[in-house]
Amino acid sequence: MEYMLFICTDSTAPTTEPSGYTIDEWVAETTDGGTRRHGDRLRPANDATTVKLRGGRLSVTAGPFAETTEWIAGYDVIECGDLDAAIEIAAKHPMAQLGQIEIRPMWPIE
């Protein structure tokens, strides 16, 4: 099963250094172990562009679609047996301590 990990900031998280894995160690372990398919960092939310098409009219807005103090800082796509395994993998990510990680199962287009 493939899962998308949304790596998010969290304004309420502690500002201390995380214990455990560094991001480089986490990426190496999950890539070498065959669970991480791909992932990357994302530019800050203020670098976003939002596109909407309503009634045939295109709207392009600079910035994120919602005002929030949290934003998606990156993503990883992993493949593992089930949600419990995905949770275990996500819990080792440094941003689980410094931010938050949202896990969503992929929904393939058939």
C-alpha positions, 0 to 999 in steps of 0.5 A, spaced: 500 500 500 502 506 498 501 512 503 503 520 502 506 523 508 505 530 508 510 533 512 507 539 516 510 545 520 506 546 527 506 553 530 505 549 537 511 544 537 517 545 541 523 549 538 528 544 541 533 539 536 529 533 535 532 526 538 533 520 534 534 520 526 536 526 522 532 527 516 538 525 512 538 518 516 531 517 515 531 518 508 537 513 507 534 508 511 527 508 508 530 509 501 535 503 502 530 499 506 525 500 500 519 503 503 520 510 500 519 511 493 520 519 493 519 525 496 522 533 497 521 539 500 516 544 498 518 552 498 514 556 503 506 557 503 507 564 501 511 562 494 504 558 492 500 560 487 492 558 487 488 556 481 481 556 481 476 555 475 469 557 476 463 558 471 469 558 465 472 564 469 480 562 471 482 565 478 490 565 479 492 568 486 499 569 489 499 565 495 496 559 499 489 558 498 488 558 506 490 563 511 494 558 516 500 558 521 501 551 519 503 549 512 506 543 508 513 543 508 514 537 504 512 530 502 514 523 502 511 517 498 512 510 502 510 503 500 508 499 506 504 493 508 499 497 512 497 503 516 500 501 522 507 500 518 506 507 515 505 510 522 511 507 525 515 510 519 512 517 520 514 517 527 521 516 526 521 522 521 524 528 525 518 532 523 514 528 527 517 532 533 518 538 530 512 539 526 506 534 524 505 528 519 499 527 516 498 520 513 494 519 507 493 512 503 493 513 495 487 512 491 490 510 485 486 512 478 484 505 475 
